């Protein structure tokens, strides 16, 4: 139960950080759509990483987790600054 809670309590905490920072600085200016997309991405990654625990081979589990995190990072960076624009 502890590990499952960890996987599903971290995304709201991470989404709360921009909301908190928006109160103190005008440089962080997220709209509802930003929080929605961020939530979908973070909860999706969290769910996929939780599902990798079902794999028996440790090497395959780590490789899949690394791939998921790399794809998440690429999508997040693309949405933030537009690498291919």
C-alpha positions as CSV (number, residue, x, y, z in Angstrom):
1,X,0.0,0.0,0.0
2,X,2.8,2.4,0.8
3,X,4.4,2.2,-2.7
4,X,1.1,2.6,-4.4
5,X,0.3,5.7,-2.4
6,X,3.7,7.1,-3.3
7,X,3.0,6.7,-7.0
8,X,-0.3,8.5,-6.8
9,X,0.4,11.2,-4.2
10,X,3.5,12.6,-5.9
11,X,1.7,14.0,-9.1
12,X,-0.7,16.3,-7.1
13,X,2.3,17.5,-5.1
14,X,4.2,18.3,-8.2
15,X,1.1,20.1,-9.7
16,X,0.8,22.1,-6.5
17,X,4.2,23.6,-6.9
18,X,3.3,25.8,-9.9
19,X,0.1,26.8,-8.2
20,X,2.0,27.8,-5.1
21,X,4.7,29.7,-7.1
22,X,2.0,31.6,-9.1
23,X,1.0,33.2,-5.8
24,X,4.5,34.7,-5.3
25,X,5.8,35.5,-8.8
26,X,4.3,36.6,-12.1
27,X,6.9,34.6,-14.0
28,X,4.9,31.4,-13.4
29,X,1.7,31.8,-15.3
30,X,-0.2,28.5,-15.8
31,X,-3.7,28.3,-17.2
32,X,-6.2,25.6,-16.5
33,X,-5.1,23.8,-19.7
34,X,-1.6,23.7,-18.5
35,X,-2.6,22.0,-15.2
36,X,-4.9,19.6,-17.1
37,X,-2.1,18.5,-19.5
38,X,0.4,18.3,-16.7
39,X,-1.9,16.2,-14.6
40,X,-2.6,13.8,-17.5
41,X,1.1,13.4,-18.1
42,X,2.1,13.1,-14.5
43,X,-0.7,10.6,-13.6
44,X,-0.1,8.7,-16.8
45,X,3.6,8.3,-16.1
46,X,3.0,7.5,-12.5
47,X,0.5,4.8,-13.5
48,X,2.9,3.3,-16.1
49,X,5.8,3.3,-13.7
50,X,3.6,1.5,-11.1
51,X,2.7,-1.1,-13.7
52,X,6.3,-1.8,-14.4
53,X,6.6,-3.3,-11.0
54,X,4.7,-6.4,-12.4
55,X,7.7,-7.3,-14.6
56,X,9.9,-10.1,-13.3
57,X,13.1,-9.2,-15.0
58,X,14.8,-6.4,-13.1
59,X,16.8,-5.2,-16.2
60,X,13.7,-5.0,-18.4
61,X,11.8,-3.2,-15.6
62,X,14.6,-0.6,-15.3
63,X,14.9,-0.2,-19.1
64,X,11.1,0.3,-19.5
65,X,11.0,2.8,-16.6
66,X,13.9,4.7,-18.1
67,X,12.1,4.8,-21.5
68,X,8.9,6.1,-19.8
69,X,10.7,8.8,-18.0
70,X,12.7,9.8,-21.1
71,X,9.5,10.0,-23.2
72,X,7.8,12.0,-20.5
73,X,10.7,14.4,-20.3
74,X,10.8,14.8,-24.1
75,X,7.0,15.6,-24.2
76,X,7.2,18.0,-21.3
77,X,10.2,19.9,-22.8
78,X,8.5,20.0,-26.2
79,X,5.3,21.5,-24.7
80,X,7.3,23.9,-22.6
81,X,9.7,25.4,-25.1
82,X,9.0,23.7,-28.5
83,X,12.2,21.9,-29.4
84,X,11.1,21.3,-33.0
85,X,9.6,24.7,-33.7
